[in-house]
Amino acid sequence: MAKLLQTLMSIALLLAASATTARSQSTAFTYDFWGDQPTDLTYQGDAHFPSDSTFLRLTDAQANKVGRVLYSNPVQFSQTGGQVDFETTVNFIITPGSGNSAADGLTFFIAPVGSTIPSSSSGSNFGIFGSSGSSPSVFAVEVDTYVNGGWDPNYPHIGIDIGSRSSSNTTEVDSSILGQQVTARINYAAATKMIAVRVTAGSETFEVSYEYDLSGFLPEQVQVGLSASTGTYMATHDIVAWYFTATMVQNDGDVAAKSRKELGGNIRQVV
């Protein structure tokens, strides 16, 4: 009896440790671009640190530019029996070019590992969508400052993009998102499949959400990044800070099934 009790206690401790491990796999980083130039980011296109600014600049106010930055390490987005909750905060400033409408905007995006800038992706494609306006397995939240006929709503907007520059859901924004520091907070909850976006510019707040199972759309391993682009019209796109965290959440049903199987096997061994 004492041997059985000892074995059951050991099993309980092992299962508790397994559950904790399953729920604690995470990726997290924090970048405050005040003169700091991180070495664990991948810089693509026109992304750079200008000599007259402490921020990360994705594009200058020049025509047909694309700049991107990606966290260099892959992020485990899903696995057998588990998928990720993530949240990210981006602080940015979009400054219109002199005498021009601000264009085209910036995005937070998630793409397959090894993602590069597609050809013909300046302007309305934000440096993440190809000339057709689509890219398989790319998720993005866009801050779109310029209305493009044919796929955009008839107003500047925050949009949630699932593989396409044609947003699945949008909310209108006004000129408050230009010329001052803006904060965008993006959350995804695996349990509810809800993507929630909240953008704050001064006293103005803009919100949009969309329910979608990203684990069924994105690869198991991904990279996360920020992008911006200009077209005929232009703007300077600066990133002040970027925070990100992703935590793997194990499905309770899978944990319970594994526990029952292991528990049954150990009891038979004791008996």
Secondary structure, DSSP 4 states (H G I P E B T S, - for coil): -HHHHHHHHHHHHHHHHHHHHHHH-EEEEEEE-SS---SSEEEEET-B--TT-SSEEEE-S-TT-EEEEEESS-EE-EETTEEEEEEEEEEEEEEEPTTS----EEEEEEEETT--PPTT-SGGGTTTS-TTSEEEEEEEEEEE-S--TTTS-SS-EEEEEEEESS-SEEEE--GGGSSSEEEEEEEEETTTTEEEEEEEETTEEEEEEEE--GGGTS-SEEEEEEEEE--SS-EEEEEEEEEEEEEEEE-HHHHHHHHHHHHHHHHHHH-
